Amino acid sequence: MAVDPQRAWRDQQATAWHEQAVAGGQKRYLRRAFNGELVSYLPEEYGVARNGLGPKIRTVWGHAILVAGEVITLSLFFWALSVGVRGGHTDVPAGLWVVFAFFGLVIVYSTWNLVKEAKATRLRRQRGLPTPAE
């Protein structure tokens, strides 16, 4: 892998610009992009957080697949419940409704992340910014 002798200088320039913008009252994130450059992102350009533990979803398609999978899973659970109710099992445990409600909240949160990442991706494309890597 070739070492870029100008990278440290570009990182210093990006950091200086970022610190000046933050001092001016802007809320920004200084993050490394997939192209290796240090970039200062506005929150609406950054999208969904990419730090922390565990695997990360980094694309709009990834978020869309997650939401679709969650909706399909919840639909299958409701279908299974309806089969049981039609079969005469009308005493549904209250804990099951809590699980359904929690799963609904997870779907709402995942959908919110999908919308947030879609808006950020659109803004980054319009402004010519690379996708954040971290």
C-alpha positions as CSV (number, residue, x, y, z in Angstrom):
1,M,0.0,0.0,0.0
2,A,1.5,3.3,-1.0
3,V,1.9,6.0,1.6
4,D,0.4,9.4,0.6
5,P,2.9,12.1,1.7
6,Q,0.2,14.8,1.4
7,R,-2.3,13.0,3.7
8,A,-1.1,14.5,6.9
9,W,-1.2,18.0,5.4
10,R,-4.8,17.4,4.1
11,D,-5.8,16.0,7.5
12,Q,-4.4,19.2,9.2
13,Q,-6.4,21.3,6.7
14,A,-9.6,19.4,7.3
15,T,-9.1,19.5,11.1
16,A,-8.5,23.3,11.0
17,W,-11.5,23.9,8.8
18,H,-13.7,21.7,11.1
19,E,-12.5,23.4,14.3
20,Q,-13.2,26.8,12.7
21,A,-16.7,25.7,11.7
22,V,-17.4,24.3,15.2
23,A,-16.1,27.5,16.8
24,G,-18.5,29.4,14.6
25,G,-21.4,27.5,16.2
26,Q,-21.9,24.6,13.7
27,K,-22.5,21.1,14.9
28,R,-20.2,18.9,12.8
29,Y,-18.6,15.4,12.9
30,L,-15.0,15.0,11.8
31,R,-14.7,11.5,10.5
32,R,-12.6,9.4,8.1
33,A,-14.4,8.6,4.8
34,F,-14.2,5.4,2.8
35,N,-11.8,7.1,0.4
36,G,-9.4,7.6,3.3
37,E,-9.8,11.4,3.6
38,L,-10.8,13.2,6.8
39,V,-14.1,15.0,6.2
40,S,-16.2,17.3,8.4
41,Y,-19.9,16.3,8.1
42,L,-23.0,18.1,9.2
43,P,-25.3,15.8,11.2
44,E,-27.7,15.6,8.3
45,E,-24.9,14.6,5.9
46,Y,-23.4,12.0,8.3
47,G,-26.5,9.9,8.5
48,V,-26.7,6.9,10.9
49,A,-23.9,6.4,13.4
50,R,-21.3,4.0,12.3
51,N,-19.3,3.6,15.5
52,G,-19.8,1.3,18.5
53,L,-19.8,-2.5,18.8
54,G,-21.1,-5.0,16.4
55,P,-21.9,-5.1,12.7
56,K,-23.0,-1.8,11.0
57,I,-25.5,-1.1,8.3
58,R,-23.9,1.5,6.0
59,T,-26.2,1.7,3.0
60,V,-29.8,2.7,2.4
61,W,-30.4,-0.7,0.8
62,G,-29.1,-2.4,4.0
63,H,-31.5,-0.4,6.1
64,A,-34.4,-1.1,3.7
65,I,-33.7,-4.9,3.8
66,L,-33.6,-4.7,7.7
67,V,-37.0,-2.9,7.8
68,A,-38.5,-5.3,5.3
69,G,-37.3,-8.3,7.2
70,E,-38.6,-6.9,10.5
71,V,-42.0,-6.2,8.9
72,I,-42.2,-9.7,7.3
73,T,-41.2,-11.3,10.7
74,L,-43.9,-9.3,12.6
75,S,-46.4,-10.2,9.9
76,L,-45.6,-13.9,10.3
77,F,-46.0,-13.6,14.1
78,F,-49.5,-12.0,13.6
79,W,-50.4,-14.6,11.1
80,A,-49.4,-17.4,13.5
81,L,-51.4,-15.7,16.3
82,S,-54.4,-15.4,14.0
83,V,-54.2,-19.1,13.2
84,G,-54.2,-19.9,16.9
85,V,-57.1,-17.6,17.6
86,R,-59.1,-19.2,14.8
87,G,-58.3,-22.6,16.2
88,G,-60.0,-21.6,19.5
89,H,-57.0,-20.4,21.5
90,T,-58.4,-17.0,22.5
91,D,-56.5,-16.6,25.7
92,V,-53.4,-14.8,24.3
93,P,-50.8,-14.0,27.1
94,A,-50.3,-10.4,27.9
95,G,-46.6,-10.8,27.5
96,L,-47.1,-11.6,23.8
97,W,-48.7,-8.2,23.3
98,V,-45.7,-6.6,25.0
99,V,-43.4,-8.5,22.6
100,F,-45.5,-7.3,19.6
101,A,-45.4,-3.7,20.9
102,F,-41.6,-3.8,21.4
103,F,-41.1,-5.3,18.0
104,G,-43.3,-2.5,16.6
105,L,-41.0,0.1,18.3
106,V,-38.0,-1.6,16.8
107,I,-39.5,-1.3,13.3
108,V,-40.3,2.4,13.9
109,Y,-36.6,3.0,15.0
110,S,-35.3,1.0,12.0
111,T,-37.5,3.0,9.6
112,W,-36.3,6.3,11.2
113,N,-32.7,5.2,10.5
114,L,-33.6,4.2,7.0
115,V,-35.1,7.7,6.3
116,K,-32.2,9.4,8.0
117,E,-29.6,7.5,6.0
118,A,-31.5,8.0,2.7
119,K,-31.6,11.8,3.3
120,A,-27.9,11.8,4.2
121,T,-26.9,9.8,1.1
122,R,-28.9,12.2,-1.1
123,L,-27.2,15.2,0.6
124,R,-23.7,13.7,0.3
125,R,-24.3,13.0,-3.4
126,Q,-25.5,16.5,-4.0
127,R,-22.5,18.0,-2.2
128,G,-19.9,15.7,-3.6
129,L,-19.0,14.2,-0.2
130,P,-17.7,10.7,0.3
131,T,-19.5,8.1,2.5
132,P,-18.2,8.1,6.1
133,A,-16.3,5.0,7.1
134,E,-16.6,5.5,10.9
